[in-house]
């Protein structure tokens, strides 16, 4: 039996329930800022975790900044 994936994630469903009414433009801007801060903090936490886990130093990061780490596969 195949499982049908619902079109929304659990987070999307909760946000739809919470915001079933219109927000003013300023409230919408505030909400976007809160969400941006939430995802930025998650990215920072993950970067900090990797830094600690891999034992990186400032010198390692400087070396990474000077290294081309991606190649283009668009040929």
C-alpha positions as CSV (number, residue, x, y, z in Angstrom):
1,X,0.0,0.0,0.0
2,X,1.3,3.4,-1.0
3,X,1.4,6.3,1.5
4,X,0.1,9.5,0.1
5,X,2.2,12.5,1.2
6,X,0.1,15.4,2.4
7,X,0.8,18.7,0.6
8,X,1.8,20.6,3.8
9,X,4.4,19.8,6.5
10,X,3.4,19.7,10.1
11,X,4.9,23.2,10.6
12,X,2.9,24.6,7.7
13,X,-0.3,23.1,9.1
14,X,0.3,24.6,12.5
15,X,1.1,28.0,11.0
16,X,-2.1,27.9,8.9
17,X,-4.1,27.1,12.0
18,X,-2.5,29.9,14.1
19,X,-2.8,32.5,11.4
20,X,-6.3,31.8,10.0
21,X,-7.0,35.5,10.2
22,X,-5.4,38.3,8.2
23,X,-2.4,40.2,9.7
24,X,-1.7,43.8,9.2
25,X,1.3,44.7,7.0
26,X,3.3,45.6,10.1
27,X,2.4,42.4,11.8
28,X,3.3,40.4,8.7
29,X,6.7,42.1,8.6
30,X,7.2,41.3,12.3
31,X,6.3,37.7,11.7
32,X,8.8,37.4,8.8
33,X,11.5,38.8,11.1
34,X,10.7,36.3,13.8
35,X,10.9,33.4,11.3
36,X,14.1,34.8,9.8
37,X,15.7,35.0,13.3
38,X,14.5,31.4,14.1
39,X,16.1,29.9,11.0
40,X,19.2,32.1,11.3
41,X,19.7,30.9,14.9
42,X,19.3,27.3,13.7
43,X,22.0,27.8,11.1
44,X,24.3,29.4,13.7
45,X,23.8,26.6,16.1
46,X,24.6,24.0,13.4
47,X,27.7,25.9,12.4
48,X,28.8,26.1,16.1
49,X,28.2,22.3,16.4
50,X,30.3,21.6,13.4
51,X,33.0,23.9,14.5
52,X,33.3,22.1,17.9
53,X,32.9,18.6,16.4
54,X,35.6,19.1,13.9
55,X,37.9,21.1,16.1
56,X,38.2,24.0,13.6
57,X,40.4,27.0,14.3
58,X,40.3,30.5,12.9
59,X,43.2,29.5,10.6
60,X,41.1,26.6,9.3
61,X,38.3,28.9,8.4
62,X,40.7,31.4,6.7
63,X,42.1,28.5,4.6
64,X,38.5,27.4,3.7
65,X,37.7,31.0,2.6
66,X,40.6,30.9,0.2
67,X,39.7,27.5,-1.2
68,X,37.3,27.0,-4.1
69,X,35.1,24.3,-2.7
70,X,32.4,24.0,-5.4
71,X,32.7,23.2,-9.0
72,X,30.1,23.9,-11.7
73,X,28.4,21.0,-13.3
74,X,26.6,23.2,-15.8
75,X,28.2,22.1,-19.0
